[in-house]
Amino acid sequence: MLHLEQPIYPLPAHIDQPWQPIELRTLLPTLPSNTPLAIYGRGPAWLYAALAAANLAARCAVFDPRQGWVDVAPLQRGPSLPRGPLHIASETQGEVTRLRISIPSGYLDRRNTDMITVPMVSGGVILDGRIPIWLCAALARTYHDAPWIACYQPQLRGSVVVYSRTDQFPVGFVMPDADSSDQK
C-alpha cells in the first residue's frame, strides 16, 4: 500500500509540498515488480496514472473518496458507444493523439466501466480532462502499448509523461502545451 502523503523511501512526505513530476524518476524504480498495489491519499491524477502503469502485471486499486476502493483495469478499445457515460474528443497531430475527456452527467460510477469504450490510437497519448483518478489510472493501463502516455496538468501548463518506452519523452518530463491557454 502506498499512502501518497507519507514518506515513500527515498522521497519525503508530501503533506505540505506538492508532488513534482521529476519525482517519478526516483519513485517508480523503487516499487516492487509483480506486487499488487493499493494507492491512497492526496496526489495529482498523473501520479496515480504513473503508478498504475508502472506495474501492469499486478493488480492495482486506488481509493476514491466517493466510491471507496476501485480496481484499476484496462478499458475496452474500439468505436465509441452512442450513449456511453464519457464524451471523448480525439485529436491527432502527427504522432500524438490528445483525448479530451468529459463526463456529461458530472459523475461516473466505477461500475459503469463496461459501458466505456475508448478510441484506438497510434503514437503517443495525452489524457486531458476533469476525470476521476481511478479513470485516469485505468486509461494509463489501457494505453500501455503506446510509445508514451502523458496527463495534462493545467497548473504546469503542460502534460506530465507518466509512462514511456522511448528516450524522447522520459517519465516525469513535462511537455509544454502551446494551446493549453485557450482550453481551460
N, C-alpha and C positions, 0 to 999 in steps of 0.2 A: 504494500500500500504506500502510495506517495501522497503526503499531505503537502500541498504546494506552498503553504505559509511557513512550514517548519524547515529547518536546515536539511538539505539533501546533499550529503557529502559529495564533493568538496565545496559546495555552494552554501552561502549563509541563508538564514531565514529571510523570507520575503514578506514581512508584516508591514514594515514602513517604507520599503523600497519596491518599486515595480520590477517585474521580470524584464530582462533585456534580451533581445533576440540572440546576441552573441553568446549568451549563457547556454544555449542549446548545444554548442560545440563541446562544452565541458560536461553537461548533464547527460546527454544521450549515450556516450560511450561507457558511462558508469552503470547503466542499467543492466541487470542480468538478462541473458537471452533465454528465450523459450520459457519464460516465467510469467504467469498471469499477473496482470497489472490492474490495480484499482487506484483511481485518481480522485483526490478530494481537495477542496479548498479554492480560494480565490486566485485566479490566474487568467491571462488572456486566452482567447479561443485558439490562437496559433500555438500556444504551449500544449494545450490538450491535443491538438491535431498532431503535433510533432511526437508526443509521447505515444499516441495510438499507432502512428505509422512506423515507429521505431522497432516494434516487435510484432510483426504481422502474424507470426506462427502461434502466438499465445493469445489467450483470452484477454480482453480489455473491458473495463467498466469505469464509467465516470459517475460522479454524484451530481445530480441535478436537483436543486432545492425544491422545484415544483413537482418532480416526478420520482425522486429517490434514485436508487442505483439503476443505471441504464447500461445494458450490454452494448458495446460498440461493435457493430458488424457491417461489412460492406453492403452497399445498396445495389439494387438491380440497375443495370445499364441498358439503354435502348431508347426507342421512341417514347416521348412523354405521354403519360396518360392524359386524356382530355380534361379530367377533373381531379387531378391529384392535389394533395394538400400543399404542394410547393409550386411556386412560379419560378422557372429558371430561364433566364435570357442568356444565350450562349453567343459570345462574340469572339471570333477567331481572327487574329492578325499574325500572319507568318506562322511561326511555330508555337504560338501562345494562345490558349483559349481561356477567356475570362468568363466565369459563370457568375452572373448576377442573380442572387437567390433571394426570394422574398416569400413570406408566409402570409397569404391573403387574409386568412382568418385571424392572424396575430398570435396564434398558439398552435403548436404541433405536438400531438401526443406521440410518444415513443412507440406506442402500439400500432401506429399507422404507417410504419416503415414499409410494410408490404404494398402500400399504395403509392410509394415513391419510386419513380423511375428517373434516373439522371442520364444526361446525354453521353454518348460515346465521344471521346476526344482523342486527338493525336497531338503530341508535343506537350509542353509544359501547361500546367493548370493553375489559374488564380481563382481562389474561392472568395467571393465578395458578397456581403450581405449581412443583415442582422438575423443570425440564426443561433439556435441553442448550441452550447458547447458540445453536447453529445452528437449533434448532427455534423458539426464541423469535424469532429474526430472520425465519424463514420465516413464522411466524404474523403478524408485523408486515406483511410483504408481502402475505399472504393477505387481510388485512382492510383494505387500503389505501382501500377505498371507504367505510369507517366515518367518522363525523364526527371521531372521535378514538380513539386506542389508548393504553392505559396498561399498564404492567407492575407487578405487585405486588412490593414490596420490603419484606420483614419488618423489616429494620433501620431503615427510615424510617417504619414503621407507616403505610404508605400506598402509593399507586400512582403511579409516575412516568409522566407523559404523554410518549410517545415520538413521536407523530405526531398532528397536529391540523389540521383545516380550519375550526376555529371559534375565536373570540376568548375564549369562555367557559373553555376549558381549553387554554391555550397549552403548547407543547412545553417541557418542563422543570418544569412545575408538578407538585407532589406533592399528590395528592388524599388527604386523611386518610381512614383506613379504620376506621370505628367498630366493625365486627365482627371486625377482624383479631386481636384479643387472644384470642378463643376458637378461632381457626383453627389456629394453629401450635403 
